[in-house]
Amino acid sequence: MQAVQRSAAMYKETLSKGNLSGIVVALIVLALGVILSFAGLWIIGVPVAILALFMGGKRIKVWKCSKCGYFFERA
C-alpha cells in the first residue's frame, strides 16, 4: 500500500460545467423572452429572459489542490 502525501493545501472552489444542449435551450428561451418583451408582453418576457440566464450549466463544489490542480467533489 502506498502512502498519500498531503503537503499541498486544498481549498474550496466552485466549477462550472455546461453541456451544449443545455446552452442551446437557454439561448432559445432567452430569445423567446426578448421577443415577448419587444412584442409588448414585457411582464412575461422579462422574467422568462432572466430565467434563461440561470439555465444551461451546472455548478459543482469541489476541493482543489493548490499545487497540482487536482480536484474532487465536496459532499
C-alpha positions as CSV (number, residue, x, y, z in Angstrom):
1,M,0.0,0.0,0.0
2,Q,1.3,3.4,-0.9
3,A,1.2,6.3,1.5
4,V,-0.6,9.5,0.4
5,Q,1.4,12.7,0.5
6,R,-0.5,15.7,1.9
7,S,1.9,18.6,1.7
8,A,-0.2,20.8,-0.6
9,A,-3.1,22.9,0.7
10,M,-6.6,22.1,-0.6
11,Y,-9.1,24.9,-1.0
12,K,-12.8,25.2,-1.8
13,E,-13.8,26.2,-5.3
14,T,-16.9,26.2,-7.5
15,L,-16.5,24.9,-11.0
16,S,-19.0,25.4,-13.9
17,K,-19.9,22.5,-16.2
18,G,-22.1,23.1,-19.2
19,N,-23.3,20.9,-21.9
20,L,-24.2,22.0,-25.4
21,S,-27.8,21.0,-25.4
22,G,-28.5,22.9,-22.2
23,I,-26.8,26.0,-23.5
24,V,-28.8,25.9,-26.8
25,V,-32.1,25.5,-24.8
26,A,-31.1,28.5,-22.6
27,L,-30.4,30.6,-25.7
28,I,-33.7,29.7,-27.2
29,V,-35.6,30.6,-24.0
30,L,-33.6,33.9,-23.8
31,A,-34.6,34.7,-27.4
32,L,-38.2,33.9,-26.6
33,G,-38.1,36.3,-23.6
34,V,-36.6,39.1,-25.7
35,I,-39.2,38.6,-28.5
36,L,-42.0,38.7,-25.9
37,S,-40.6,41.8,-24.4
38,F,-40.4,43.7,-27.7
39,A,-43.9,42.4,-28.6
40,G,-45.4,44.3,-25.7
41,L,-45.7,41.4,-23.3
42,W,-42.8,42.6,-21.1
43,I,-44.5,41.3,-17.9
44,I,-43.9,37.8,-19.2
45,G,-40.9,38.4,-21.4
46,V,-38.6,39.9,-18.8
47,P,-39.0,37.1,-16.2
48,V,-38.5,34.5,-19.0
49,A,-35.3,36.2,-20.1
50,I,-34.0,36.4,-16.6
51,L,-34.9,32.7,-16.0
52,A,-32.8,31.8,-19.1
53,L,-29.7,33.3,-17.6
54,F,-29.7,30.6,-14.9
55,M,-30.2,27.7,-17.3
56,G,-27.7,25.7,-19.4
57,G,-25.0,25.0,-16.9
58,K,-24.3,23.2,-13.7
59,R,-22.1,24.3,-10.8
60,I,-20.2,21.8,-8.7
61,K,-18.5,22.5,-5.4
62,V,-15.0,20.9,-5.2
63,W,-11.8,20.7,-3.2
64,K,-8.9,21.7,-5.4
65,C,-5.2,21.1,-4.8
66,S,-3.2,24.4,-4.9
67,K,-0.1,22.5,-6.1
68,C,-1.3,20.2,-8.9
69,G,-4.8,21.4,-9.7
70,Y,-6.4,18.0,-8.9
71,F,-10.0,18.4,-7.7
72,F,-12.7,16.2,-6.2
73,E,-16.3,16.9,-5.4
74,R,-17.3,18.1,-2.0
75,A,-20.0,16.3,-0.1
